[in-house]
């Protein structure tokens, strides 16, 4: 329990005005664990920057590497791609697992094997992303078990509430809230030996 923390994978503020952020932060103060916010497309802007400063960051807990990213138009590119490479380069023999958090399902395409997953708003898809040819190889080449979490599903009843896929050392997970009838979150429990498992928690019964 002492090492527990939460990560919100956006969009936590549908209308990012100061009043909305004040209301959110008042609610978050009730939490009994630390938390991080990975901004979604609705969250980004001057209010987020003023309150949380960093759009992406990394840290280590119990020899697990945690990386929080904020894609630009569904891509990890430029300085953020350099940051990702630098963060992954810190892995060594003592690194157990890598957990990556972001908002968009950057592995998704209407033309690949994930196309049965209904994301929140298909018109936001930019037509292509650099996940398959740049980001995924970086994650796989670490040789560590890597989990990537995204939050851009579940906002209404017409979209998928969650998804899970595992291939080799890479696991992809998406969860979401907003529909009011299939809202959910994912709990990841990591054992002392570094093994981990997932639990999907339904919030509406």
N, C-alpha and C positions, 0 to 999 in steps of 0.2 A: 504493500500500500504506500510506503514512503516514496517509492520511485514512480508511482502512477502519474500520468499527465495526459492531457487531451490535445488533439489537433483538429481545428475546424477547417474544412477544405472548401470554404466559400459556398455560395454567396450568403453571408450572414446578415448583411444589411441591404435590403432590396432598393432602398433609396438613401444613398450615403450622405445624408445631411448631418450636421452636427447633432441635431436632436435624436436622430436614429442611432447614431453612435453612442450618445450619452445613455440612451435607453438600453442598448445592448450591453454596454459596460456595467451598468447598474445590475443587470441580470447576471453577468459573468462573475461579479464580485461574490455571488452566493455559492459559487463552486468551491469545493474543498480540495481541488487539485490544481496544479499549475496548468496553463493552456497556451497554445500557440494558434495564431490565425494565419492560414494561407489564403490570401484574398482571391475571390472570384472576380469575374469581369465587372460585376456591379459594385464591388467593394473598393476597387482601386481609385486612387485620386488623392487630392491634397489632405483630406481628413484622415485617411489611412496612414499616409506618410507622416503626418504630424503626430499621430498617436502611437504608431508602431515602428516607424522609421525604415525598417528593412523589408523589401519585397522577397528576399531569399536569404537563407542562412543555413548553417549546419552546426551540429553539436554531437558529442559522444556521451552516451550513458551506458554503464555496465558493458563497455567494449562493443556496443552496437552504435553504428553511425546513422544519424538522422539528418535528412536533407529536406529542406522546405523550399519549393520552387514556385515561381509565378510565370507561366508561359506568356510569351508575347504572340498574340494571334495563333495560339496553339503550338508555338515553337519554343524550344529552349535554344537560344542563339546569342551571339555576341558576347558581352561580358558575363551573362548568366551561364552560357555554355562553358566559358573559361572557368567560372566559379565551380560548376559541376565537376569539371575535370580535376580541378585542384582539390576539391573535397574528396573525390574518389581516390586521388593519389595518396591521401593520408592513410588509406587502408594498409594494414600490415598483418602479420601472423596472429596478432591478438584480436583483430576485428572479427566479430562473430557474424553479424548480419547487417544489412543496409536497408533502411526504411525511408522511402521517398514519398513526399506528400505534395499534391498540387490540386488544382481545381478541374481543369478540362481533362477529358479522357483522350489524351494526346495520341494514344495508340489506336483510336477508333477511326474508321473510314466507312462510308457507305459501300465500298467495294472490297473490303477485306472480311476476314472471318468473324469480326465483331459486329457486323452490320445488323445482326438481329437484336442488338442492344439499342433501345430507343433512348437517345440522349435528350436533354431538356429542350434544346432548340436547334434543330438541324441547320437552319440558315447561318448559324454562327460558325459552322465548320468551314475552314478557309479553303478547302479543296485539296490540301496536302499538308503534311507535317514532316518534321525531320526526326520523328521518333524512330522509325524503322531503320534509317540509314546512318544516324549519328548518335542518338541517345541510347537506344537499346543495345547496340554493340558495346558502348562504354559500360553499361550496367552488367552485361553478361561477362565481359572480359575481367571483371573483378574476381571471378571465381567464388564470390560469396553468395549466400542466399539473399536475394533482393526482392522486396515487396514495394510496389508502387500503388498508392492510394489516390483516388480521385473522388470528387464530390458532386459532379455535375449531372446527377440523375435524381429522379424522385420528386421533382418539384410539382408535378400534377399527375393525375391518374392515367394520362395517356403515355407516359414514359416508363422505362424500366425502373424499378425501385432499387436494384442493386445488380452487380455482376461479379463473377469470380473466374479467373483463368490462371492456370499454372503450366509452365513449359520450361523444362530444364531448371535453371536456378532462378527464374524470374516468375513472380506471381503478380497479377494485376487485379486490383479490387476497386470497385466503385460502390458508393452508397449515397444516400441522399434523403432530404427532407423537404416538406412543403406541400405534399398532396393532402395531408391530413388524414389519409387512410392507409398508406403504406410507408410511412416515415420509418427510418431505421438508422442505426449506427453500428459500427464495427468495433468490437473490443479485441485487441491483440494481447495475448498473454505470453510473455517470454519467460521460460524457465531458467533456472540458474545455470543449466548446461548449454543455454543458447537456443534450444529448440523452442518453437513457437506454434501457436494455434490461434484460430479465429472464432469469434462468436458473433453472429448477427442478431442484434437486439431490435425487436419490433416495438415501436412506441405507441401503437394504436390498437393494442390488444392482440 
